[in-house]
Amino acid sequence: MKKILFPTDFSKIAENAFIYALRLANRIQGEIILLHVYDQPDLRGSSLRVTVQGIFEERKREEKEAFDKSIEILNEIAKKDGKEHIPISKLLIQGEIVPTVKRVAEGEKADFVVMGTKGATGLKELFLGSNATGVMDILDIPVISIPEEATLLDKIQKIVFTTNYTEEDTLALDEVVYFADAFKAEVHCIHFNTDKEEYHVSDMNNIWKDEYYTDFANVSFKTVDTNNMEEGLEKYCEKENINIVAMLSHKKNIIEKIFSSSISKQMVNHTDVPIFSIPDSLIKKNAMKE
């Protein structure tokens, strides 16, 4: 059974992302590992007349109470969405979030991480910030980031995957196709031609289609001529009503540019597009198996 690791901070954003996790689990006949990580209070300079152990125990009790309350809410969400049959395990762990998520993901042999982000700001943080970025940098499994205003997962119809026709891109595309197949979604494999290449990219489109993906009618290959890849991606997502942007994690500089002030704010405000990130380490691991 496929496993989805779902870190939560009890927020409304996490509750929205939980629906994605539920629907993904339903589609792939998987289970969800619900994880909350909390840290210990900083006692430096404290003059409290209680033992350190007592303070830690109180923090643990408070976190467990909050966790139990959150579980009740998530169970209601699952029931309301008709997904109460999805197996869900619960983990409450004290520690630092990034290494703890990594340890749990590896120990549980998770296949995906699904996590909520706060709109455009959260997506920027996912690639450039602290915790989420750290998770993406150290995990060997895909991370699906869900903005707070994201549309529901059952409605996934179109996924865009950016490519330069490299060997690692074929391995990353395998992960995207597997994910898309669960929803019978289209995969738009897009090459943005910014350098006016002399070779015919259309030939590469046909080669990839004929050599790698003859059995997948929902995978298409297109070339978009543009002077700016980031703006090209922005416009393509808007025009084609793309539901998810998929990319290798080392291409996260694309997202950085999209969220910079020099790029049109249209994509920044398009906060309902989740990001499906495939880590380099997974691609290298898969390459070694072949």
LUMLOMAR-652045 format. One record per residue: residue in three letters; z, x, y of N, C-alpha, C, O in turn. Coordinates in steps of 0.05 Angstrom, whole numbers, padded with zeros to 5 digits, always signed. Each point is the difference from the previous one (the first is absolute). Last residue first. Layout:
REM residues N
alaZXYZXYZXYZXY...
REM end
This chain:
REM residues 290
glu-00259+00373+00025-00029-00003-00008-00011+00027-00010-00023+00001-00007lys+00112-00013+00043-00002-00014-00025-00028-00001-00011-00005-00004-00024met+00027+00040+00110+00009+00018-00022-00002-00013-00027-00003+00014-00020ala-00015-00064+00098-00021+00019-00004+00007+00019-00023-00018+00008-00015asn+00082-00070+00045-00021-00013-00015-00023+00019-00007-00012-00001-00021lys+00082+00032+00077+00010-00005-00027-00021-00013-00018-00004+00008-00023lys-00016+00005+00114+00001+00025-00014+00010-00003-00029-00011+00013-00018ile+00013-00088+00074-00028+00007-00006-00001+00026-00015-00016+00003-00019leu+00099-00032+00049-00009-00017-00021-00029+00007-00008-00006+00000-00024ser+00045+00043+00098+00012+00010-00025-00009-00017-00024-00003+00011-00021asp-00021-00035+00111-00016+00023-00010+00010+00008-00028-00015+00007-00018pro+00032-00109+00050+00009+00028+00006-00018+00021-00013-00010-00004-00022ile-00010-00098+00061+00000+00014-00025+00008+00029+00005-00015+00014+00014ser+00027-00115+00038-00002+00029+00002+00002+00013-00027+00019-00005-00015phe-00038-00092+00071+00003+00009-00028-00005+00030+00000-00023+00009+00002ile+00051-00087+00077-00012+00026-00006+00007+00007-00029+00023+00000-00008pro-00033-00099+00069+00016+00019-00015-00016+00026-00005-00025+00000+00000val+00016-00076+00079-00016+00015-00020+00018+00020-00014+00008+00020+00012asp+00012-00082+00064+00002-00013-00025-00016+00015-00022-00006-00012-00021thr+00015+00029+00120+00023+00009-00016+00002-00012-00027+00020+00004-00014his-00082+00018+00100-00007-00014-00025+00021+00008-00021-00005+00016-00018asn+00004+00021+00105+00012-00027+00001-00007-00016-00026+00010-00022-00004val-00044+00109+00016+00029+00003+00002+00013-00028-00002+00021-00003-00012met-00115+00010+00017+00011+00005-00027+00030+00002+00000+00013-00008-00019gln-00056-00004+00103-00005-00023-00018+00011+00004-00028+00013-00018-00011lys-00015+00078+00090+00025-00011-00009-00004-00024-00019+00019-00011-00010ser-00082+00103+00026+00003-00028+00007+00025-00012-00011+00008+00006-00023ile-00005+00098+00039-00016-00018-00017+00005-00029+00009+00021-00007+00011ser+00026+00080+00027-00028+00005+00006-00019-00019-00015-00024-00002+00006ser+00121+00009-00017-00008-00016+00023-00029+00003+00007-00011-00017+00015ser+00048+00024-00117+00003+00015+00025-00011-00016+00023-00016-00019-00004phe+00015-00005-00091+00022-00009+00015+00004+00016+00026+00020-00006+00015ile-00090+00027-00075-00003-00028+00005+00022-00010+00018-00004-00017+00017lys+00008+00105-00048-00019-00003+00022-00004-00030+00007-00004-00007+00023glu+00059+00028-00096+00012+00011+00024-00019-00004+00024+00009-00008+00022ile-00040-00013-00107+00018-00021+00010+00013+00010+00026+00004-00016+00018ile-00057+00078-00062-00017-00022+00009+00017-00022+00013-00006-00010+00021asn+00046+00083-00065-00006+00006+00028-00019-00022+00011-00002-00003+00025lys+00028+00006-00117+00017-00016+00017-00005+00006+00030+00009-00015+00017lys-00047+00048-00105-00017-00010+00021+00017-00016+00020-00011-00015+00016his+00045+00052-00097-00005+00022+00018-00019-00008+00023-00005+00015+00018ser+00031-00076-00088+00022+00005+00020-00007+00023+00018+00010+00000+00023leu-00085-00065-00065+00016+00022-00009+00021+00007+00021-00006-00002+00024met-00031-00099-00026-00009+00028+00006+00019+00020-00013+00022-00006-00008ala-00048-00109+00033+00009+00019-00021-00010+00028+00007-00023+00003+00009val+00043-00106+00038-00013+00026+00004+00011+00019-00020+00025+00005-00001ile-00032-00119+00004+00015+00024-00005-00017+00024+00005-00024+00001-00007asn-00009-00089+00027+00028-00006-00006+00018+00024-00004+00024-00001+00006ile-00120-00024+00052+00011+00016-00021+00030-00006-00003+00014-00003+00020asn-00097-00035+00032+00025-00012-00007+00014+00014-00024+00007-00013-00020glu-00090+00038+00071-00001-00009-00028+00026-00014-00010+00002-00008-00023lys-00013+00042+00114-00024-00014-00006+00000-00012-00028-00008-00023-00004glu+00080+00079+00033-00001-00025+00016-00024-00017-00008+00003-00024-00004cys+00006+00109-00034+00022-00017-00010-00001-00027+00014+00005-00021-00012tyr-00064+00087+00043-00008-00010-00027+00021-00019-00011-00007-00021-00011lys+00024+00066+00092-00020-00021+00004-00008-00012-00027-00005-00024-00002glu+00065+00097+00001+00012-00022+00015-00020-00024+00001+00007-00022-00006leu-00037+00105-00028+00018-00014-00019+00012-00025+00013+00001-00021-00013gly-00052+00076+00069-00017-00012-00021+00016-00016-00020-00008-00022-00008glu+00052+00074+00073-00010-00025+00011-00018-00015-00019-00001-00024-00001glu+00033+00107-00026+00022-00018+00003-00009-00027+00011+00009-00021-00009met-00071+00092+00000+00007-00011-00026+00022-00021+00003+00000-00021-00013asn-00078+00052+00082+00029+00002-00002+00010-00015-00025-00002-00025-00001asn-00089+00028+00026+00008+00025+00013+00030+00005-00002+00009+00022+00006thr-00077-00077-00077+00018-00003+00023+00006+00028+00012-00001+00020-00014asp-00050-00080-00073-00006+00021+00020+00018-00006+00024-00001-00021+00012val+00012-00005-00118+00002-00011+00027-00004+00024+00019+00015+00019+00001thr-00034-00050-00111+00002+00021+00020+00000-00012+00028-00016-00018+00006lys+00043-00016-00115-00014-00004+00026+00004+00025+00017+00020+00015-00002phe-00004-00066-00102+00000+00025+00014-00018-00002+00025-00023-00008-00002ser+00085-00059-00074-00024+00005+00015+00002+00026+00016+00023+00009+00006val+00024-00072-00092+00001+00025+00015-00026+00005+00014-00021+00001-00014asn+00041-00075-00048+00013-00004+00026+00003+00026+00016+00012-00001+00022ala-00049-00005-00111-00018-00014+00019+00012-00003+00027-00014-00003+00020phe+00027+00071-00104+00016-00014+00020-00018-00012+00021-00008+00014+00019asp-00019+00044-00094+00013-00024-00012+00016-00016+00020+00013-00019-00007thr-00059+00102+00028-00020-00019-00008+00012-00026-00011-00013-00021+00000tyr+00047+00109+00045+00010-00027+00003-00020-00021-00008-00003-00021+00014tyr-00008+00122-00015+00029-00006-00004+00007-00029-00003+00020-00007-00013glu-00112+00043+00024+00014+00019-00017+00028-00009-00007+00010+00004-00022asp-00069-00054+00082-00013+00002-00027+00017+00017-00019+00000-00005-00024lys+00029-00005+00115-00002-00026-00013-00010+00002-00028+00011-00013-00018trp-00010+00091+00070+00027-00009-00007+00000-00027-00014+00014-00003-00020ile-00097+00034+00053+00010+00018-00022+00028-00009-00009+00005-00002-00024asn-00044-00041+00099-00012-00009-00025+00009+00017-00024+00005-00011-00022asn+00025+00034+00109+00009-00027-00006-00010-00008-00028+00015-00010-00016met-00047+00089+00052+00027+00003-00012+00011-00027-00007+00014-00003-00020asp-00096+00004+00065-00003+00010-00028+00027+00003-00013+00002-00005-00024ser-00004-00018+00114-00006-00023-00017-00005+00008-00029+00006-00015-00018val+00006+00079+00087+00025-00010-00011-00005-00024-00018+00015-00006-00018his-00079+00089+00044+00000-00029+00001+00026-00010-00014+00002+00001-00024tyr-00014+00094+00079-00005-00012-00026+00003-00031+00003+00012-00010+00018glu+00007+00062+00057-00028+00002-00005-00007-00013-00027-00022-00011-00004glu+00104-00019+00072-00007+00018-00022-00030+00000-00005-00013-00021+00003lys+00078-00009+00073-00029-00003-00003-00011+00018-00022-00017+00017+00004asp+00110-00033+00022-00013+00026+00005-00030-00001-00002-00014+00020+00002thr+00078-00093-00021+00005+00008+00028-00016+00025+00008-00002+00007+00023asn+00011-00089-00100-00018+00022+00006+00003+00007+00030-00012-00013+00017phe+00074-00036-00097-00006-00001+00029-00016+00025+00007+00011+00022-00001his+00005-00083-00092-00002+00027+00011-00008-00002+00029-00020-00013+00007ile+00069-00057-00085-00014+00006+00025-00001+00029+00007+00021+00014-00001cys-00003-00097-00076+00002+00029+00001-00018+00010+00023-00024-00001-00002his+00072-00094-00028-00021+00011+00017+00005+00030+00003+00017+00009+00015val+00013-00090-00087+00007+00026+00011-00024+00011+00015-00022+00004-00011glu+00062-00108-00022-00022+00018+00005+00012+00027+00010+00020+00001+00014ala+00036-00068-00081-00007+00005+00028-00024+00019+00002-00005+00016-00018lys+00065-00059-00054-00028-00006+00001-00011+00004+00028-00017-00015+00009phe+00106+00035-00041-00004-00022+00018-00029-00009+00001-00007-00018+00016ala+00036+00091-00069+00022-00020-00005-00004-00025+00017+00009-00022-00008asp-00065+00099+00019-00008-00017-00023+00021-00021-00006-00007-00021-00011ala+00021+00089+00077-00017-00022+00009-00007-00019-00022-00002-00024+00004phe+00051+00103-00023+00016-00018+00016-00016-00025+00007+00010-00022-00002tyr-00055+00091-00042+00020-00012-00018+00017-00021+00015+00004-00022-00010val-00064+00073+00061-00014-00019-00017+00019-00014-00019-00002-00024-00004val+00036+00095+00056-00006-00024+00017-00014-00022-00016+00007-00023+00003glu+00009+00106-00045+00026-00013+00005-00005-00026+00016+00013-00020-00005asp-00087+00076-00009+00009-00012-00026+00025-00016+00004+00003-00022-00011leu-00034+00075+00082-00014-00026-00002+00007-00015-00026+00001-00024-00001ala+00029+00112+00014+00015-00018+00017-00012-00028-00002+00015-00020+00000leu-00060+00088-00044+00025-00005-00013+00017-00019+00016+00014-00018-00012thr-00095+00047+00050-00006-00017-00023+00026-00007-00015+00003-00023-00010asp+00002+00083+00082-00004-00028+00009-00006-00019-00023+00008-00023+00000glu-00001+00117-00012+00026-00013+00001-00002-00028+00010+00017-00017-00007glu-00095+00069+00004+00009-00006-00027+00027-00014+00001+00005-00019-00016thr-00068+00005+00100+00012+00023-00014+00010-00009-00027+00003-00024-00006tyr-00046-00026+00085-00014+00005-00025+00009+00026-00013-00016+00016-00009asn+00054-00062+00086-00020+00021+00007-00015+00009-00025-00013+00021+00001thr+00072-00117+00031-00007+00022-00018-00019+00019+00013-00016-00007+00017thr+00089-00089-00009-00017+00020+00014-00005+00024-00018+00017+00009-00015phe+00004-00118-00001+00008+00027-00008-00019+00020+00013-00024-00001-00004val+00058-00111+00010-00017+00021+00008+00011+00027-00008+00024+00005+00003ile-00018-00115-00037+00014+00026+00004-00020+00020+00009-00021+00003-00012lys+00032-00118-00001-00016+00023+00007+00018+00024+00006+00020-00001+00015gln+00015-00084-00045-00028-00003-00008-00016+00025+00004-00020+00005-00014ile+00127-00053+00011-00016+00025+00001-00028-00004-00011-00003-00008-00023lys+00080-00056+00029-00025-00003+00015-00016+00025+00003-00020+00001+00015asp+00107-00009-00057-00019-00016-00016-00027-00003+00014-00020-00006-00012leu+00096+00050+00055-00016+00016-00019-00020-00015-00016-00021+00011-00007leu+00054-00040+00108+00010+00001-00027-00019+00014-00019-00024-00002+00003thr+00029+00031+00101-00007-00025-00014+00008+00003-00029+00003+00023-00010ala+00048+00030+00091-00022+00002-00019-00004-00028-00013+00018-00015-00005glu+00045+00051+00076-00017-00023+00004-00023-00001-00021-00019-00015+00004glu+00084+00087-00002+00016-00025+00001-00017-00025+00002+00008-00021-00008pro-00047+00109-00042+00009-00007+00027+00014-00027+00000-00005-00017-00017ile-00006+00088-00065-00006-00027+00007+00011-00006+00028+00024-00001+00004ser-00057+00086-00077+00017-00007+00023-00009-00027+00011-00023-00005+00005ile+00017+00066-00100-00012-00022+00014+00019-00009+00022+00021-00011-00005val-00041+00102-00061+00019-00014+00017-00015-00021+00016-00020+00005+00013pro+00005+00057-00112-00010-00013+00025+00023-00015+00015+00018-00011-00013ile+00006+00098-00046-00011-00027-00006-00008-00013+00027+00010+00008+00021asp+00039+00076-00034-00025+00004-00015-00013-00027-00007-00017-00001-00017leu+00088+00039+00102-00004-00016-00024-00027+00006-00013-00019+00008+00014ile+00054+00031+00070+00012+00012-00024-00005-00017-00026+00005+00010-00022asp-00036-00031+00115-00006+00028-00005+00010+00011-00026-00011+00019-00010met+00028-00109+00041-00028+00004-00006-00006+00028-00007-00018+00006-00017val+00105-00027+00046-00006-00012-00026-00028+00005-00008-00006+00007-00023gly+00032+00020+00108+00011+00017-00021-00005-00011-00027-00006+00016-00019thr-00019-00068+00092-00018+00023-00003+00011+00018-00022-00016+00011-00016ala+00070-00083+00039-00024-00009-00015-00019+00023-00004-00012+00003-00022asn+00092+00017+00072+00004-00008-00027-00025-00008-00016-00005+00011-00021ser-00009+00022+00116+00020+00014-00017+00000-00010-00029-00014+00011-00017gly-00076-00017+00083+00029-00001+00005+00017+00013-00022-00009+00019-00013leu-00090-00035+00019+00009+00022+00018+00030+00002+00002+00010+00020+00011phe-00059-00085-00066-00016+00024-00003+00012+00023+00016-00004+00024-00007leu+00045-00109+00008-00004+00005-00028-00015+00027-00005+00005+00014-00019glu+00010-00050+00106+00023+00014-00011-00004+00008-00029+00008+00021-00009lys-00072-00075+00051-00001+00027+00011+00023+00017-00011-00004+00023-00007leu+00002-00112-00017-00021+00014-00013-00003+00028+00011-00005+00019-00015gly+00067-00076+00056+00009+00008-00026-00022+00015-00016+00006+00019-00015thr-00026-00055+00099+00019+00022+00004+00009+00010-00027+00002+00024-00005ala-00056-00100+00007-00016+00024+00006+00019+00024+00003-00007+00022-00009gly+00057-00096-00041-00025-00002+00015-00014+00026+00004+00002+00018-00017lys+00081-00011-00034+00001-00017+00023-00025+00002+00017-00002+00016+00018thr+00017-00006-00129+00000+00015+00025-00001-00019+00023-00009-00023-00003gly+00034+00027-00114-00007-00013+00025+00000+00019+00024+00015+00019+00000met-00037+00000-00109+00020+00001+00020-00009-00013+00026-00024+00002+00007val+00004+00027-00120-00008-00020+00021+00023+00000+00020+00023-00004-00007val-00063+00072-00076+00021-00006+00018-00011-00020+00021-00021+00004+00012phe-00009+00020-00120-00005-00004+00028+00026-00001+00015+00021-00006-00011asp-00021+00027-00081-00029+00003+00004-00008-00004+00029-00020+00011+00009ala+00115+00026-00065-00013-00021+00017-00029+00006+00004-00009+00023+00000lys+00089+00017-00055-00029+00001-00005-00015-00023+00014-00016-00014-00012glu+00112+00040+00014-00009-00026-00010-00030-00001-00007-00010-00020-00010gly+00050+00100+00046+00017-00008-00023-00009-00027-00012+00002-00003-00025glu-00046+00036+00103-00005+00017-00023+00015-00009-00024-00010-00001-00022ala+00026-00044+00103-00028-00004-00008-00007+00016-00025-00013-00010-00018val+00098+00022+00057-00002-00025-00014-00028-00005-00009-00004-00009-00023arg+00019+00086+00075+00014+00002-00026-00002-00026-00016-00005+00001-00024lys-00031+00000+00112-00015+00018-00018+00013+00001-00028-00014-00002-00021val+00059-00044+00089-00024-00015-00008-00016+00017-00020-00011-00011-00020thr+00084+00054+00058+00009-00021-00019-00024-00016-00010-00002-00006-00023pro-00010+00074+00090+00004+00011-00027+00008-00021-00020-00006+00002-00024val-00005-00035+00113-00025+00012-00011+00004+00012-00028-00014-00007-00018ile+00089-00034+00067-00020-00018-00010-00024+00014-00013-00009-00009-00021glu+00112+00042+00017-00021+00001+00020-00025-00014-00010-00007+00002-00024gly+00104-00035-00011-00014+00025+00001-00020+00001+00023+00001-00018+00018gln+00052-00057-00089+00007+00016+00024-00014+00026+00000-00001+00014-00020ile-00027-00112-00028+00006+00029-00003+00008+00012+00027-00014-00005+00020leu-00014-00088-00083+00014+00006+00025+00010+00028-00002+00018+00006-00017leu-00093-00074-00038+00014+00026+00002+00012+00003+00028-00015-00003+00020lys-00033-00075-00095+00012+00006+00026+00015+00026-00001+00014+00006-00019ser-00102-00068-00032+00025+00016-00004+00010+00009+00027-00016+00002+00019ile-00055-00082-00060+00010+00015+00023+00026+00014-00008+00019-00013-00008pro-00112-00048-00034+00025+00016-00005+00007+00017+00024-00017+00014+00010ile-00038-00109-00007-00004+00029+00003+00027+00014-00006+00020-00005+00013his-00032-00092-00008-00003+00013-00026-00003+00030+00001+00002+00013-00021glu+00002-00073+00097+00027+00006-00011-00001+00012-00027+00020+00010-00010lys-00089-00041+00080+00000+00026-00014+00027+00007-00012+00006+00024-00003gly-00041-00098+00064-00007-00004-00027-00001+00025-00017-00015+00002-00019asp+00043-00017+00113-00027+00009-00004-00009-00003-00029-00023+00007-00007lys+00111-00030+00033-00017-00015+00017-00029+00007-00004-00018-00017+00003lys+00083+00068-00048-00001-00028-00011-00020-00017+00017-00016-00015-00012ala+00034+00103+00041-00016+00000-00025-00003-00028-00011-00021-00007-00010ile+00076+00017+00085-00028+00005+00007-00018+00000-00025-00021-00012+00001glu+00113+00007-00013-00010-00025+00011-00029+00002+00008-00016-00018-00004asn+00060+00095-00024-00003-00018-00023-00011-00027+00009-00017-00012-00014leu+00040+00074+00079-00025+00008-00013-00005-00017-00024-00023-00006-00006ile+00104-00007+00052-00022-00008+00017-00027+00007-00014-00018-00017+00001glu+00097+00045-00043-00002-00029+00000-00023-00010+00016-00015-00018-00008ile+00034+00109+00010-00012-00007-00025-00003-00030-00003-00020-00010-00010ser+00065+00046+00085-00029+00004+00002-00014-00008-00026-00021-00012+00001lys+00115+00011+00000-00010-00022+00017-00031+00002+00003-00014-00020+00000asp+00058+00089-00046+00001-00025-00016-00011-00023+00017-00014-00017-00011phe+00022+00099+00055-00021+00002-00021+00000-00026-00016-00022-00011-00005ala+00090+00023+00068-00026-00005+00014-00023+00000-00020-00018-00016+00002glu+00103+00037-00035+00000-00027+00009-00027-00007+00013-00011-00021-00005lys+00025+00109-00020-00004-00017-00024+00000-00029+00008-00017-00015-00010glu+00037+00079+00076-00028+00001-00007-00006-00017-00024-00022-00013-00002glu+00111+00020+00030-00016-00014+00020-00029+00000-00007-00014-00021+00003arg+00073+00071-00057+00005-00029-00003-00017-00016+00019-00012-00021-00007lys+00010+00115+00015-00014-00009-00025+00004-00030-00004-00019-00013-00008arg+00066+00053+00078-00029+00000+00006-00016-00010-00024-00018-00016+00003glu+00110+00029-00014-00005-00023+00017-00030-00003+00007-00011-00022+00000glu+00040+00098-00047+00001-00024-00018-00005-00025+00016-00013-00019-00010phe+00018+00100+00057-00024+00000-00017+00000-00025-00017-00021-00013-00004ile+00097+00029+00055-00022-00007+00017-00026-00002-00016-00015-00019+00005gly+00092+00049-00050+00002-00028+00007-00023-00009+00018-00010-00023-00004gln+00017+00114-00018-00008-00016-00023+00001-00030+00006-00017-00015-00009val+00051+00075+00072-00029+00001-00001-00011-00017-00022-00019-00015+00003thr+00115-00011+00035-00012+00022-00015-00031-00002+00002-00011-00022+00004val+00075-00009+00077-00007-00010-00027-00013+00023-00015-00010+00019+00013arg+00035-00030+00084+00023+00006-00018-00005-00013-00027+00018-00013-00011leu-00088+00052+00093+00010-00023-00015+00022+00008-00020-00002+00021-00012ser-00055+00028+00079+00029+00002-00001+00012-00023-00015+00024-00006+00003ser-00125+00066+00005+00014-00025-00003+00030+00004-00001+00009+00020-00012gly-00085+00044+00019+00016-00006+00023+00016-00025-00002+00012-00009+00019arg-00088+00014-00088+00006+00023+00017+00015-00009+00025-00009-00017+00015leu-00030-00036-00090+00029+00000+00006+00008+00024+00017+00024+00005+00004asp-00112-00073-00033+00006+00027+00011+00029+00001+00009+00008-00014+00019pro-00049-00052-00100+00006+00003+00029+00007+00028+00008+00010+00016-00017gln-00078-00037-00065+00028-00001+00005+00006+00003+00030-00016+00012+00014asp-00077-00056-00057+00014+00025+00004+00030-00004+00005+00008-00023+00005tyr-00088-00034-00065+00017+00001+00024+00013+00027+00002+00005+00013-00020val-00090-00074-00032+00013+00026+00003+00017-00001+00025-00010-00007+00022his-00041-00065-00096+00011+00003+00027+00016+00027+00000+00017+00004-00017leu-00097-00059-00048+00017+00023+00007+00010-00001+00028-00016-00004+00019leu-00037-00051-00108+00011-00004+00027+00020+00021+00006+00020+00004-00014ile-00106-00018-00055+00026+00014+00002+00009-00001+00029-00011+00013+00018ile-00061-00074-00083+00008+00011+00026+00027+00013-00003+00019-00011-00012glu-00110-00013-00057+00028-00006+00007+00007+00014+00026-00014+00019+00009gly-00085-00057-00058+00019+00021+00004+00028-00010+00006+00005-00024-00001gln-00104-00009-00012+00019-00005-00020+00022+00022+00000+00006+00012-00021ile-00078-00025+00085-00002+00023-00019+00020-00003-00023+00003+00018-00016arg-00008-00085+00086-00028+00006-00006-00002+00022-00022-00018-00002-00017asn+00103-00022+00051-00011-00023-00014-00028+00006-00009-00008-00007-00023ala+00052+00069+00078+00011+00000-00026-00011-00022-00017-00005+00004-00024leu-00020-00002+00113-00012+00022-00014+00010+00001-00028-00015+00004-00019arg+00054-00066+00074-00027-00008-00007-00016+00022-00013-00017-00004-00017leu+00106+00021+00048+00000-00021-00020-00028-00007-00010-00005-00002-00024ala+00015+00062+00096+00009+00012-00025+00000-00020-00023-00009+00006-00022tyr-00009-00037+00109-00022+00017-00010+00007+00012-00027-00016+00000-00019ile+00083-00047+00063-00020-00019-00011-00024+00015-00010-00012-00007-00021phe+00078+00056+00065+00008-00008-00028-00019-00020-00012-00005+00001-00024ala-00001+00027+00116-00012+00019-00019+00006-00007-00029-00016+00006-00018asn+00059-00056+00085-00029-00006+00000-00015+00018-00019-00017-00009-00015glu+00108+00025+00028-00003-00025-00015-00030-00008-00001-00009-00010-00020ala+00035+00086+00070+00001+00005-00028-00004-00025-00016-00013+00000-00021ile+00018-00009+00113-00024+00015-00006-00001+00006-00030-00021-00003-00013lys+00098-00035+00049-00021-00020-00003-00026+00013-00007-00017-00011-00015ser+00104+00066-00013-00012-00011+00024-00020-00022-00007-00009-00002-00022phe+00064+00065-00036+00010-00027+00005-00013-00014+00024+00010-00021+00008asp-00035+00106-00049+00022+00004+00019+00012-00027+00008+00014-00002+00020thr-00076+00047-00109+00006-00021+00019+00023+00008+00018+00019+00013-00009pro-00100+00023-00071+00024+00007+00017+00004-00022+00021-00020-00009+00012phe-00033+00011-00108+00001-00014+00026+00025+00008+00014+00021-00012-00005leu-00092+00038-00083+00025+00007+00014-00001-00012+00028-00018+00005+00015ile-00034-00030-00111-00002+00002+00029+00027+00006+00012+00019-00016-00003lys-00074+00023-00100+00024-00002+00016-00006+00004+00030-00015+00018+00007lys-00035-00051-00109-00001+00015+00024+00025-00005+00018+00011-00022+00000met-00017+00018-00110+00000-00017+00024+00000+00017+00025+00016+00019+00002
REM end
